[in-house]
Every structure is written in C-alpha cells, then in structure tokens.
C-alpha cells in the first residue's frame, strides 16, 4: 500500500509487504520493538477483501496490548475513502 508507506516509514515502519490469495489480501508493515508490549516486533496488519471491489476489512497491531489491537477504520465507502480515513487515524494514533 504505497499510500501508507510515506506515513509509516518516517516513524519506523518498513515498507508494506503485500500478499493475496483469491478474494483475500493482507499488507503488513513491520516496526521494531518500540512501544511493544512484549519487546518483540510491532506489526500493523491491514486485511483486505474483494467484495466485489477491494476494501479494507480489518486493521490491527500485533505486539501492542490487546485493547490497542484493532484500529477504527471506515467500513463504508470505497478503498480510496477507507485509506484516506486510515491515514488520519494513523497520524492521530501514532503521532
């Protein structure tokens, strides 16, 4: 997700690694152990589904305390609208 790389790279996340199988996709952004609950890597995981067009289905952190795992995201609208809202959420959450 090149749209998220410019937001996440300056705060320590590696460029997103994407994969897809059929109607499911996932992009993972890895960050070092900064702010991790267990001292391990913190991953931002963006799940996608093609129903009928690609849309975000879940956004979560792995490595943060459970109450911070899932991030709010726009459930309505197209992928562009979802990404725009996610950028605003990430800027507020990670700033």
FENDAQUI-V863880 format. One record per run of one state. SS is the DSSP state (A for helix, B for strand, O for the rest). FROM is the first residue (numbers start at 0). LEN is the number of residues. If there is no record, write none. Layout:
SS:FROM:LEN / SS:FROM:LEN
This chain:
O:0:1 / A:1:10 / O:11:1 / B:12:1 / O:13:3 / B:16:5 / O:21:2 / B:23:8 / O:31:10 / B:41:9 / O:50:3 / B:53:9 / O:62:3 / A:65:3 / O:68:1 / B:69:1 / O:70:8 / A:78:16 / O:94:1
